[in-house]
Amino acid sequence: MRQSSARVPASAWTLGVISLAPFYVTSAVYCYGPHRFGDVALLAMGAWSTAMLAYLGGIRAGLELGSDHPPRWTSMSLSMLTPLAGFGLLYGALAHRFDAVWEVSGFLVAFLLVWLWDVRDIEGPAWRPRYRTLITAGAAIALAFALEQALSL
């Protein structure tokens, strides 16, 4: 079945949209909420981004382990890099090594790199690349609003 005609299961859409809610809530609080909640919203956005990057890395590892061929070291290693990147960005923000601009832009770049990897790979269901594109776009838009706010502070 071609990618464009493959239907995304309703459960995947539901969980995908739910997974975007924390991005938009934290971005809205960071951008438009009371100033005293800005740091907490940014921390929550970083924590959720880290969790989602770890989830995406786990999916990639699962696809690799579930395939018919022996697991490839490169794919398994890259799968482990996604949660490590998220953790590094979150730790850098908590340790005051990164300011908000670096933190948010780092998460945005990490999500886009994982997306590039996901849509170019043929592993998994035929609907996955299109689904990942829309979900990544949703997360990237929320992160872009937060980045714009961080740049203007």
N, C-alpha and C positions, 0 to 999 in steps of 0.2 A: 504494500500500500504506500502510495506517495505521501510525503510529509505534509503537503498542503491539504490533502483530503483525509488524513488520519485524525480521528476525533479524540480530543483530550477527555479522559474520564471525568465525570462530574466531581468525584471525590478529590481528584488532583486540583481541579479549579477551585473548589471550596477551600481546601487547605492552603493553596497558593495565595488566594486573596486574603485569607486570615493571616498568613505569614507576613503580609505587607502592612497590616494594621499598625504594628508597633513602629514601623518606619515613619508612617504618616503622623501618628500621635506624637512621637518624640520630636519629629521635625516641626510640627505645628507649635508645640510648647516651646521649643528652642527659638523658633522664629517670631512667634506672635504672643507667647505667654508672658507672664510677669518675669522681669529680669532675674529675680531671685531663684527661679526654677531653671534657668538656662543651663547651668553646669550639671544639674541632675539629669535634665533631658538629654544633654550631650553624652553623659555617661551611660544612660539607658540605651541610647542609639548605638553607642560603641559596643555595649554588651550584647545587644540583639544582633548587630552586624557580625560580631564574633561567633555567636551561636549559629547564625545562618551560614557563615562560611564553613564552620565545622560540619554542619549538616550537608552542605553541598560536597565537601570533601568525602564524607561518608558515603554519599550516593555514588560518587565516582569510584570509590574503592569497592563498593558492593557490586557495581556493574562489572568491574574488572575481575573480581573473584567469582562472579556468577557466569562468566563467559566460558566458552568451550575450550579456549586456549589457556595455557599456564599464565598466571599473573605476570604482567610486565613490570619490571622494576621502575621504569620511568613513570608509568601511570600511578603505581602505588606511592611512589615518592612525591609526585605532584599532588596526589590526593591528601597527603599528610601536610603539605605546605600550606594548604588553604586555612586549616585551623591555626597553624603556627603563625601565619601572617596576621590573622585576626587577633590572636593573643598578643602578638608583638605590638600591634597598633594600640590595642587597649591598654597594655602595660605601659607603653610610652606615654599615653595620655595621663594615666593615673600617676606615673612617676614624674609628671610635668616635664617630660622630654620633648613632647610634641604639643604645639598649640592646636586650637580647634581646626584651623585651616588644614594643617598636615594630617590630623586624625581623620577628618571627614573625607578629604581628597584621597587619602590612603585607602580607606574602605571603598570608596567609589571605584578607584583603579582596581582593587582586588576583585570586586564583583564583576567588573567588565572583563578582566583577564579570565576569570572562571567561565564567564559566559562565552568568550571566544573559544575556549577549550571545549565547552559543552556543545556548541552548535556546529563545530567542525568534526566532531567525532561521530561515528556511525553506530556506536554501542547504544543499546537501550531501545525503547519503543520509538516508533516512527514519529509520534506526536511530540516527543521530548524537546527537540530543538526549537520548535515554534513556541511551545509552552514556556521554555526557559527564557526565550527572548522577551516575551510579554511580562513575565514575572521580574526579570532583571530590569527591564525598563521601568517597571513600577517602583522598585527599590531605588534605582538610580535617580528617578525624578525627586523622590523624597530626600535623598542624600544631596542632590544638587541644590534644593531649596536651603538646606542647612549649610551647605558650602557657601552659598551666596550670602547668607546671614553672617557666617564666620568671617568672610572677607570684608564685610562692611563694619565689623566691630573694631 
